[in-house]
């Protein structure tokens, strides 16, 4: 379980064009005092969660390493008191790549920070400039080198569909991410949130957001590229906060309440089509077997994948069953005439949506 502490843009030197933390994270007020901190942590610890799994406190929603040193140490000290009691096991922080240094990382190690999530967003300097990130792609690479030097677990955040981004520049960012080999990645399609500079550009006709279909296709590309390098994707798309559900909060963009499920459903469907091309058309029945963890993605939302496959192969009976012998990413197909095919669709994304808020 992750216990999120949202620091609400604290530590950020300025506001990026897409950012509205109140909408993205929820209408929280960051109160940097121990009583408020303890209240949040204890609420999670008193909930009905799986106590056999690792529990972390995570500082999200701002630039943790940009906080004043005294506040940073206070927050880490409060969090460490729960490590000392055995209530949690480690800490993670999210931050900017241009706020990483040897001094900072030594201090984070001292306070039991295990995972650092970097808001990279893109490896295109043009995209970063138009997003008003305030750093370039070189800063991301330098930060990753330092993080590996100190043996932190790492996560890179990428955004698809930012101004001046396109399929080619997004693939370039994916390939650079694969080269740097973070332990994890998050992929967020760009949403137009109200009260942002991006909202102004959108309303002036200067920005066109991704369609849902295009966003899903780009995320499927991300699975293909990153999984080959062992980079696990722990989330697709922003968590839909209560604020995001309000009328007028999200002006445009590929928002979907189950965006990650749509991505995985599409990914499995495309991989299944590739597998079926290898099967002779003399078969009358296809029986697919998958890990229990993958069966819903294979079937698709409301069985959409199975229905689409049945339309493509109307005379063939298509079934899907779970198999405890199959690990995540395994797909096998047995036909009625004895043909057996197997593929593994690269499964380093197997911890999808288990680590991130």
C-alpha positions in Angstrom: 0.0 0.0 0.0 1.1 3.5 -0.8 0.1 6.3 1.7 0.1 9.5 -0.5 1.0 12.8 1.1 0.2 15.5 -1.5 2.5 18.6 -1.1 0.5 20.5 -3.7 3.1 22.2 -5.9 5.3 23.0 -3.0 8.9 23.2 -4.0 8.0 23.9 -7.7 9.9 26.9 -9.0 7.0 27.7 -11.3 3.8 26.2 -12.9 4.0 24.1 -16.0 1.4 24.8 -18.6 -0.6 21.6 -18.0 -0.6 21.6 -14.2 -3.5 22.1 -11.9 -2.7 20.0 -8.8 -6.1 20.9 -7.1 -7.9 19.1 -9.9 -5.3 16.4 -10.6 -4.7 15.3 -6.9 -7.9 16.6 -5.2 -8.8 19.7 -3.3 -6.3 19.2 -0.5 -4.5 21.9 1.5 -1.0 21.0 2.3 -0.5 21.5 6.0 3.2 21.0 6.9 2.7 20.1 10.6 3.0 16.8 12.4 -0.6 16.6 13.5 -1.9 16.9 9.9 0.7 14.4 8.7 -0.1 11.8 11.4 -3.9 12.1 10.7 -3.3 11.2 7.0 -1.0 8.3 7.8 -3.1 6.9 10.5 -6.3 7.0 8.4 -4.6 4.7 5.9 -3.0 2.5 8.5 -6.4 2.0 10.2 -8.0 1.0 6.9 -8.7 -2.6 5.8 -5.5 -3.1 3.7 -3.4 -6.2 3.0 -0.9 -6.0 5.8 1.3 -8.7 4.3 2.3 -6.3 1.5 4.9 -3.6 1.6 3.6 -0.2 2.8 5.2 3.1 1.8 4.7 6.8 2.5 5.0 8.7 -0.7 5.3 12.5 -1.2 3.5 13.4 -4.4 2.1 16.5 -6.2 5.1 18.8 -6.0 8.9 19.0 -6.1 10.0 17.3 -2.9 13.7 18.1 -3.3 12.9 21.7 -4.0 11.3 22.2 -0.5 13.2 24.2 2.1 15.7 22.0 3.7 14.2 22.3 7.2 10.7 21.3 6.0 12.1 18.4 3.9 13.8 17.0 7.0 10.7 17.5 9.1 8.6 15.5 6.7 11.1 12.8 6.4 11.6 12.6 10.2 7.9 12.3 10.7 7.7 9.5 8.1 10.7 7.7 9.6 8.9 7.5 12.9 6.5 5.0 11.3 9.5 3.0 9.9 10.9 2.8 13.4 7.6 1.5 14.7 7.4 -1.1 11.9 4.2 0.4 10.5 5.7 1.1 7.1 8.8 -0.1 5.3 10.1 2.7 3.1 9.6 6.1 1.6 9.3 7.5 -1.9 9.3 11.0 -3.3 8.4 12.7 -6.6 10.6 15.5 -7.9 12.1 17.3 -10.8 15.2 16.2 -12.6 16.9 19.5 -12.2 16.6 19.4 -8.4 18.8 16.3 -8.0 22.3 16.5 -6.6 24.8 14.4 -4.6 24.1 16.4 -1.5 20.3 15.9 -1.8 20.6 12.2 -2.6 22.9 11.5 0.4 20.3 13.1 2.7 17.4 11.1 1.2 19.4 7.9 1.7 20.0 8.8 5.3 16.2 9.2 5.8 15.3 5.8 4.2 14.0 7.0 0.9 14.0 4.0 -1.4 12.2 5.2 -4.6 12.5 8.5 -6.5 10.0 9.3 -9.2 11.2 11.9 -11.7 8.8 14.1 -13.7 10.5 13.8 -17.1 7.4 14.3 -19.3 9.5 14.2 -22.5 13.0 13.9 -23.9 12.3 16.5 -26.6 13.8 19.8 -25.7 11.2 21.5 -27.9 8.3 19.8 -26.1 9.9 20.6 -22.7 10.3 24.3 -23.7 6.7 24.6 -24.8 5.5 22.9 -21.7 7.5 25.5 -19.7 9.2 22.8 -17.7 12.3 24.9 -17.0 14.7 22.0 -17.7 16.0 20.2 -20.8 16.4 16.5 -21.7 20.0 16.5 -20.6 18.9 17.2 -17.0 16.8 14.0 -17.0 19.8 11.9 -18.1 22.1 13.5 -15.6 19.6 12.9 -12.8 19.1 9.3 -13.7 22.9 8.7 -13.6 23.1 10.2 -10.1 20.1 8.1 -8.9 21.7 4.9 -10.1 25.0 6.0 -8.5 23.2 5.9 -5.1 21.1 2.8 -5.9 17.7 4.3 -5.7 14.7 2.6 -7.3 13.6 4.9 -10.0 10.5 5.8 -11.9 10.2 8.2 -14.9 6.9 10.0 -15.7 6.2 10.6 -19.4 3.3 12.5 -21.0 1.9 11.9 -24.4 0.3 14.6 -26.4 1.9 17.7 -25.0 2.2 20.8 -27.3 4.7 20.2 -30.1 4.7 16.5 -29.2 3.9 13.9 -31.9 4.2 10.2 -32.5 7.8 10.4 -33.5 8.9 12.5 -30.6 7.0 10.4 -28.2 8.6 7.2 -29.5 12.0 9.0 -29.1 11.1 9.7 -25.5 10.2 6.0 -25.0 13.5 4.9 -26.5 15.5 7.2 -24.3 13.6 6.0 -21.3 14.4 2.4 -22.3 18.1 3.3 -22.6 18.1 4.8 -19.1 16.3 1.7 -17.7 14.4 3.1 -14.8 12.7 0.4 -12.7 9.3 1.8 -13.4 7.4 4.3 -15.6 4.1 6.1 -15.6 2.5 7.2 -18.9 0.0 10.0 -18.7 -1.9 11.3 -21.8 -2.2 15.1 -21.6 -5.5 16.4 -20.3 -6.6 20.0 -20.6 -7.4 21.1 -17.0 -9.1 24.4 -16.3 -7.2 27.3 -15.0 -4.0 26.3 -16.8 -2.0 27.9 -19.6 -2.8 24.8 -21.7 -6.5 25.6 -21.2 -5.9 29.1 -22.6 -4.1 27.6 -25.6 -6.9 25.1 -26.2 -9.6 27.7 -26.0 -7.7 29.9 -28.5 -7.5 27.0 -30.9 -3.7 26.7 -30.5 -3.7 23.2 -29.0 -5.4 20.0 -30.2 -5.5 17.2 -27.6 -5.1 13.5 -28.4 -8.2 11.5 -29.1 -8.8 8.5 -26.8 -7.9 6.1 -29.6 -4.6 7.9 -30.3 -3.8 8.0 -26.6 -4.4 4.3 -26.3 -2.3 3.5 -29.3 0.6 5.5 -28.0 0.4 3.7 -24.6 0.4 0.4 -26.4 3.6 1.5 -28.1 5.0 2.3 -24.7 4.3 -1.3 -23.5 6.1 -2.7 -26.6 9.1 -0.5 -26.3 9.6 -0.3 -22.5 8.9 -4.0 -21.7 11.8 -5.1 -23.9 14.1 -3.2 -21.6 12.5 -4.5 -18.4 10.9 -1.2 -17.5 7.6 -1.8 -15.7 4.7 0.5 -16.4 2.9 1.0 -13.1 0.2 3.3 -14.3 -1.4 4.6 -17.5 -3.3 7.9 -17.0 -4.0 10.1 -14.1 -6.0 8.9 -11.1 -9.5 10.3 -11.6 -9.9 12.5 -8.5 -13.3 13.8 -7.3 -12.3 17.3 -8.5 -11.7 15.9 -12.1 -15.3 14.5 -12.1 -16.8 18.0 -11.6 -18.3 19.7 -14.6 -15.8 21.9 -16.4 -12.7 20.6 -14.6 -11.3 18.7 -17.5 -11.9 20.8 -20.7 -10.6 18.2 -23.2 -8.3 15.3 -23.7 -8.5 11.5 -23.5 -10.0 11.1 -20.1 -11.6 7.7 -19.3 -12.5 6.2 -15.8 -10.7 3.0 -16.7 -8.0 4.3 -19.1 -5.4 1.7 -18.0 -7.9 -1.1 -18.6 -8.6 0.2 -22.1 -4.9 0.3 -22.9 -4.3 -3.3 -21.7 -7.4 -4.5 -23.5 -6.3 -3.0 -26.7 -2.8 -4.3 -26.3 -4.0 -7.9 -25.7 -6.4 -7.7 -28.7 -3.6 -6.6 -31.0 -1.3 -9.4 -29.7 -4.0 -11.9 -30.1 -4.6 -10.9 -33.7 -0.9 -11.5 -34.4 -1.1 -14.9 -32.9 -4.2 -15.9 -34.8 -2.5 -15.1 -38.1 -0.4 -18.2 -37.5 -3.3 -20.6 -37.2 -4.6 -22.4 -40.3 -8.2 -21.5 -41.2 -9.2 -25.2 -41.1 -9.7 -24.9 -37.3 -13.2 -24.7 -35.9 -12.4 -23.8 -32.3 -9.9 -21.6 -30.6 -9.4 -22.1 -26.9 -7.2 -19.4 -25.3 -5.6 -19.9 -21.9 -4.1 -17.0 -19.8 -3.1 -16.1 -16.3 -6.1 -15.2 -14.0 -4.5 -11.7 -13.7 -4.8 -11.2 -17.5 -8.1 -12.8 -18.4 -10.1 -9.5 -18.0 -7.7 -7.6 -20.2 -7.8 -10.4 -22.8 -11.6 -10.4 -22.8 -11.8 -6.6 -23.0 -14.2 -4.2 -21.3 -17.7 -5.9 -21.4 -16.1 -8.8 -23.4 -15.4 -6.3 -26.3 -12.3 -8.2 -27.4 -14.0 -11.6 -27.6 -17.0 -10.1 -29.4 -14.7 -8.4 -31.9 -12.7 -11.7 -32.5 -16.0 -13.6 -33.0 -17.0 -11.1 -35.6 -13.7 -11.6 -37.4 -14.0 -15.4 -37.2 -17.8 -15.9 -37.3 -17.7 -19.7 -38.0 -15.1 -20.4 -35.2 -16.0 -21.0 -31.6 -13.7 -18.8 -29.4 -13.3 -19.3 -25.7 -10.9 -18.0 -23.0 -10.0 -19.7 -19.8 -7.7 -19.1 -16.9 -4.7 -21.3 -16.2 -2.6 -21.3 -13.0 0.3 -22.6 -15.1 0.3 -19.4 -17.1 2.2 -16.4 -15.8 1.3 -12.8 -16.6 1.9 -12.1 -20.3 1.5 -15.7 -21.4 -1.1 -16.5 -24.1 -1.7 -20.0 -25.5 -4.2 -21.1 -28.0 -5.3 -24.7 -28.6 -7.4 -25.5 -31.7 -9.8 -28.4 -32.2 -7.4 -29.9 -34.8 -4.6 -30.1 -32.3 -2.6 -27.0 -33.2 -1.0 -25.4 -30.1 0.5 -21.9 -30.2 2.1 -19.9 -27.4 3.4 -16.4 -27.0 4.6 -14.2 -24.2 3.7 -10.5 -24.7 6.6 -9.2 -22.6 5.4 -9.0 -19.0 7.6 -6.6 -17.1 4.5 -4.4 -16.8 3.1 -7.1 -14.5 2.9 -4.8 -11.5 0.7 -2.4 -13.4 -1.2 -0.1 -11.1 -0.1 -1.8 -7.9 2.5 0.8 -6.9 1.1 4.2 -7.8 -1.7 6.4 -6.6 
